Amino acid sequence: LMQPFALVTYHPATAPAAGSPAGQVQALCDAMAAVDGVFWLITGSNADAGGQVCTAMMQTFAAAHPDRAGFVQSLGLRRYLSAMDCAALVAGNSSSGVVETPTFKVPTVNIGRRQAGRAICANVLCCDADEPSIEAALRRALSPAFAPVAAGAVSPYNGGETSEKICAVLAKFDFARPKIFYDGPVPEFDPKRSVLV
């Protein structure tokens, strides 16, 4: 990695309105192909339905662009965070893009709605999961104008003294107290409620 690189992790979005995993990844691959000046370091998808499709398509993209992309199934925790710390950009829809990247102040593109509801910091640009939106967000995140915005990100998870706070709670916790179970009524099971229509 002797050039600026982007760390890419994309998992299949499983919400009913998300569309096919293949369509989601194709849009990302097309956007990556359109953006020059960065090496795409791609990691494998998770085990959700469609994850194998995403991984296979990302492997195909990396094989077709050996001078611009590489695929690693998993970097492991230390290598992944080390890569994030050195990356010019993080892209995809993994929770790490919205949870960990603010600590590293790295420009990030969060694609689609998979992380909807999480706190989004200043270093994260959210976009729709279509090729034009992804490409525009990638270009903006890599722009010199966005660098100071990302550098000013403040993580909501960096509260400080976390270990001390956990220890204080555990020191006061009554481990001898029996676990409380809920013995109340159970709502009637509705099989139609569990089937996507």
Stockholm file with secondary structure:
# STOCKHOLM 1.0

chainA/1-197         LMQPFALVTYHPATAPAAGSPAGQVQALCDAMAAVDGVFWLITGSNADAGGQVCTAMMQTFAAAHPDRAGFVQSLGLRRYLSAMDCAALVAGNSSSGVVETPTFKVPTVNIGRRQAGRAICANVLCCDADEPSIEAALRRALSPAFAPVAAGAVSPYNGGETSEKICAVLAKFDFARPKIFYDGPVPEFDPKRSVLV
#=GR chainA/1-197 SS CCSCEEEEECCCCCSGGGCCHHHHHHHHHHHHHHCCSCEEEEECCCSSTTHHHHHHHHHHHHHHCTTTEEEESCCHHHHHHHHHHHCSEEEESCTHHHHTHHHHTCCEEEESSTTTTSCCCTTEEEECSSHHHHHHHHHHHHSTTTHHHHHTCCCTTCCSCHHHHHHHHHHHCCTTSCCCCCCSCCCCCCGGGGSCC
#=GC SS_cons         CCSCEEEEECCCCCSGGGCCHHHHHHHHHHHHHHCCSCEEEEECCCSSTTHHHHHHHHHHHHHHCTTTEEEESCCHHHHHHHHHHHCSEEEESCTHHHHTHHHHTCCEEEESSTTTTSCCCTTEEEECSSHHHHHHHHHHHHSTTTHHHHHTCCCTTCCSCHHHHHHHHHHHCCTTSCCCCCCSCCCCCCGGGGSCC
//
